[in-house]
Amino acid sequence: MKNKIIIFILTAVLLVSILAINIYADSVADAVENTVNDAMVQVKEVVNRVIFPIIDAILAILLFVKIATAYMDYRKKGQFEFAPIAILLASLIFSLTCPLYIWQILG
């Protein structure tokens, strides 16, 4: 009789501890999710205001330098290469318009 009571108590304690872990895990998951959501707003702000303008400036400088070197090559050799300029221009357009849609893709 005592063995049955002890087994019953141990089983009850085990079940309570398992259920308590699940409740605690849900609250931890909610806390982590809320933290990630709050941080995502700050990350978007920094990326939109700092990272994308830096990338745009670098690509614009590279584009103008490539146009100048292509013009110098044209004057020297008589042929003009459009492919590198087109690639840099397409990259610049992509990076300029990227903040409009990148967060819908990633989010």
C-alpha positions in Angstrom: 0.0 0.0 0.0 2.8 2.4 0.9 4.6 1.5 -2.4 1.5 2.4 -4.4 1.2 5.8 -2.6 4.9 6.5 -3.2 4.7 5.6 -6.9 1.5 7.7 -7.2 3.2 10.7 -5.6 6.4 10.3 -7.7 4.3 10.1 -10.8 2.3 13.2 -9.8 5.6 15.1 -9.1 7.0 14.0 -12.5 3.9 15.1 -14.4 3.8 18.4 -12.6 7.5 19.0 -13.4 7.1 18.1 -17.1 4.0 20.4 -17.4 5.9 23.2 -15.6 8.8 22.9 -18.1 6.4 23.2 -21.0 4.8 26.3 -19.6 8.2 27.8 -18.8 9.4 26.9 -22.3 6.4 28.6 -23.9 7.1 31.8 -21.9 10.8 31.7 -22.9 9.9 31.2 -26.5 7.5 34.1 -26.4 10.2 36.3 -24.7 12.7 35.3 -27.4 10.2 36.0 -30.2 9.4 39.4 -28.7 13.0 40.2 -28.4 13.7 39.2 -32.0 10.8 41.2 -33.3 12.0 44.3 -31.3 15.5 43.9 -32.6 14.3 43.4 -36.2 12.8 46.9 -36.2 16.2 48.3 -35.1 18.1 46.2 -37.7 15.8 47.4 -40.5 16.3 51.0 -39.4 20.1 50.7 -39.4 20.2 48.7 -42.7 17.9 51.2 -44.5 19.6 54.3 -43.2 23.3 53.2 -43.1 24.1 50.0 -45.0 22.1 50.6 -48.2 23.4 54.2 -48.7 27.0 53.1 -48.2 26.5 50.3 -50.8 24.8 52.8 -53.2 27.7 55.3 -52.8 30.3 52.7 -53.4 28.5 51.4 -56.5 28.0 55.0 -57.8 31.7 55.8 -57.4 32.6 52.5 -59.1 30.2 53.3 -62.0 31.7 56.7 -62.6 35.3 55.4 -62.4 34.4 52.6 -64.8 32.8 55.0 -67.2 35.9 57.2 -67.1 38.3 54.3 -67.6 36.1 53.0 -70.5 36.2 56.4 -72.1 40.0 56.5 -71.8 40.2 53.0 -73.3 37.9 54.1 -76.1 40.2 57.1 -76.9 43.3 54.8 -76.7 42.0 51.6 -78.5 38.9 52.8 -80.3 36.5 50.3 -78.7 34.0 50.9 -75.9 33.1 48.1 -73.5 29.4 48.3 -72.3 29.2 45.1 -70.3 31.0 46.3 -67.1 29.2 49.6 -67.1 25.8 47.8 -67.6 26.6 45.4 -64.7 27.5 48.2 -62.4 24.4 50.2 -63.4 22.1 47.2 -62.9 23.7 46.6 -59.5 23.2 50.3 -58.5 19.6 50.2 -59.6 19.0 47.0 -57.7 20.6 48.4 -54.5 18.6 51.6 -54.8 15.3 49.8 -55.0 16.2 47.0 -52.6 14.8 48.6 -49.4 11.3 48.7 -51.1 10.9 44.9 -51.2 13.7 43.2 -49.4 11.9 43.2 -46.0 8.8 41.5 -47.5 11.1 38.7 -48.9 13.0 38.3 -45.6 10.2 38.9 -43.2 
